Amino acid sequence: MMDEWVDQSRSLGYNKTTVCTDTKLSWDFYERYGFSKAVSFNLTAYHYSLPDDKVTAFIYALGIQG
């Protein structure tokens, strides 16, 4: 699925793509895929999934070639 996301972004002419995740999710997948951590910040999780859980959120970026 990530390959499709990157391919679609590339076909639309983008040279970078970003994703947002947090410590409750598989954030390390993005590092293994080649994304670099751009930003991290504290966040209270969504009320419908993890009510009031405190997490660290990350925005990852990946440069993509045309």
TAKAKA-V743307 format. One line per field, one symbol per residue. ss: DSSP state (2 for helix, 1 for strand, 0 for the rest). psi: psi as a letter, one per 30 degrees, with the letter a starting at -180 (. if undefined). A space follows every 50 residues. Layout:
BEGIN
ss->???
psi->???
END
This chain:
BEGIN
ss->02222222222000011111110000022222200111111111000000 0001111111111000
psi->eeeeeeeeeeffgkgklllkalffaiefeeeefglkkekklkkklkffei jgkklklkkkkkkkk.
END
